[in-house]
Amino acid sequence: MAKEIRITKKNPRRGDDGHKVVTVRMPDEILKKLEEISLETNRSRNEVINFLLKAAIDIVKIEE
């Protein structure tokens, strides 16, 4: 009989890195502007969207 059982750690699966995949519907003109920013800055649309959301989330004011 074996004296120990070894189990290797599993690599994180896609999505287990603290990020979640979401789907967003947006008007064509916003998508076009995001694409322009993406090309001009040499960043992916995902990077641009996350940058803009991070910048905006702290300045949102909710009105009653």
C-alpha positions as CSV (number, residue, x, y, z in Angstrom):
1,M,0.0,0.0,0.0
2,A,1.2,3.5,-0.9
3,K,2.3,5.7,2.0
4,E,1.2,8.9,0.4
5,I,-1.1,10.1,-2.4
6,R,0.2,13.0,-4.5
7,I,-2.1,15.4,-6.2
8,T,-0.7,18.1,-8.4
9,K,-2.2,21.6,-8.3
10,K,-4.5,22.3,-11.1
11,N,-3.8,25.3,-13.3
12,P,-6.4,28.0,-13.1
13,R,-9.1,27.6,-15.7
14,R,-10.0,30.4,-18.1
15,G,-12.1,32.8,-16.1
16,D,-10.6,31.8,-12.8
17,D,-8.1,34.7,-12.9
18,G,-10.5,37.2,-11.2
19,H,-12.0,38.3,-14.5
20,K,-15.4,37.5,-15.8
21,V,-16.7,37.5,-19.3
22,V,-19.7,39.8,-20.0
23,T,-21.7,40.6,-23.1
24,V,-22.7,44.2,-23.8
25,R,-24.9,45.5,-26.5
26,M,-23.9,49.0,-27.7
27,P,-24.8,51.3,-30.5
28,D,-22.6,51.1,-33.7
29,E,-21.3,54.6,-33.2
30,I,-19.8,53.8,-29.8
31,L,-18.3,50.6,-31.1
32,K,-16.8,52.5,-34.0
33,K,-15.2,55.1,-31.6
34,L,-13.9,52.2,-29.4
35,E,-12.3,50.7,-32.5
36,E,-10.7,54.0,-33.5
37,I,-9.3,54.4,-30.0
38,S,-8.1,50.8,-30.0
39,L,-6.2,51.3,-33.3
40,E,-4.8,54.7,-32.4
41,T,-3.4,53.4,-29.0
42,N,-2.4,50.0,-30.2
43,R,-4.5,48.4,-27.5
44,S,-7.3,45.8,-27.7
45,R,-10.9,46.9,-27.5
46,N,-11.1,44.9,-24.2
47,E,-8.2,47.0,-22.8
48,V,-9.8,50.2,-23.9
49,I,-13.2,49.3,-22.5
50,N,-11.7,48.3,-19.2
51,F,-9.6,51.5,-19.0
52,L,-12.7,53.7,-19.7
53,L,-14.8,51.8,-17.2
54,K,-12.2,52.1,-14.5
55,A,-11.9,55.8,-15.2
56,A,-15.6,56.4,-15.1
57,I,-16.8,54.2,-12.2
58,D,-15.3,56.4,-9.5
59,I,-16.9,59.6,-10.9
60,V,-20.5,58.2,-11.3
61,K,-23.0,60.1,-9.2
62,I,-26.4,58.5,-8.7
63,E,-29.4,60.9,-8.6
64,E,-32.7,60.2,-7.1
